[in-house]
Amino acid sequence: QVQLVESGGGLVQAGGSQRLSCATSGNIFSFNHMAWYRQAPGKQRELVALLASGGSTNYADSVKGRFTISRDNAKKMLYLQMNSLKLDDTAVYYCNAEIYGARLEYWGQGTQVTVSS
């Protein structure tokens, strides 16, 4: 059973930086994509950043130029570097991975990021 475990959340001031990490127990090369989602109170879960197996990336308009998704295959880790954080970035951030052919999707338990003024 594949597990995704996020870490790195916490309280950060507006304008600051934070790096989230996601450790996976699965074969990272089997994932067609890995991604970060977030869910703010009272809002739907939304895609923040996606990294496809071929290396292409996709970002939500609200984070373009501020957030960077990356991964370390040797360490089986996914990262989200968040810079110039805004109050609206406050949310629970979730790590996600999918295997398209097998229609398998995995989620981490989430990590809270709170941006204060």
N, C-alpha and C positions, 0 to 999 in steps of 0.2 A: 504494500500500500504506500503510495507516494504521499509524503508529507511536505508541506511548505510552512516554514516558521519565520515570521517577520520579527525584526528587532530594529531599534534605533529611534523609535518614537519618543515623544516627550514634549516639554514646554519650551518654546523658543520665541524670542521677540520678533516683532515685525521687522523685516529687512534682513533678518538673520538667515543662517543656513542650517540644514539638517540632512543627514544621509540615512536612508532606510536600507536595510539589508533583508534578504530573503534567502534562507538556506533550504535546499531541497534534498530529500533523501532518494529521489528518483534519478534515473538516467537523464541528465540534463539535455543530452543530444536527442532524446526521443521527443522532446516537446517541439511542436510546430511554432509555438510562440510562448513567450512569458510576458507578463504585463503587471502593471500596478493600477488598481482601481481605488476609489475613495468614496466614502459615504458620510456626508455631513448630516447633522440632526435634522430630521424632517424632510430630507431630500433623498432622491433615488441614488443608487450606486452608479458612479460614472467612471468611464475609462480615463485614466490620467496619461499613461504612456504604455506603449507596446513595443516589444522587440521581437521581430520574427527571426526564425532560425537562420535565414539568409543574411541577417544583419540589418535589414531595413527597420526603421523606427516610425512611430506615429504618436503624436502628442495632441492632447486636448488644446484647443486654442488658448485657453486660460493659463496654460503653463508653458507654452512655447517660449523658448529663450531663457527660461528660468530653471527648468527641470531637465535632468539628463538621465536616461535609463541606460544601464550597462550590465554586463554579466561577466563573470569569471568562470569559465568552464572547468578549469582545474579544481577550483574550490567549490564548484556547484552552487554558486551564489548569484543572486540577482540584486542589483542596487538601484536606488533612486536618489540621485543627488538633487537636493532642492535648495535653490538660492533665491534671494530677494523675496522671502516668504511674506505673504499677505494674510490678513485676518481671515479672508475667504478660503484660505488653504486649510483651515482647521477642519479635521475630519478623521475618521478611522480609515487607515490605508491598508489595503489588502493586496497580497501577492496572488497572482493567478497564472496557471499554466494549462495548456491544452494540447491534446494529441488528436488531430483532426480525424485520421482514418479510423481510430477506435472510438471516436466520439467521447473521449474522456476529458474531463475538466476538473482541475484541482484548485482549491482555495486555501489560503492560510487563515489564521484565526483573527488577524487584523492587529494593527498597532495604532495607538492614538497619537495624533499630532495636533498640538494646540498652539496656535500663534496668538501671542498677546501684544497689546499695544503699549 
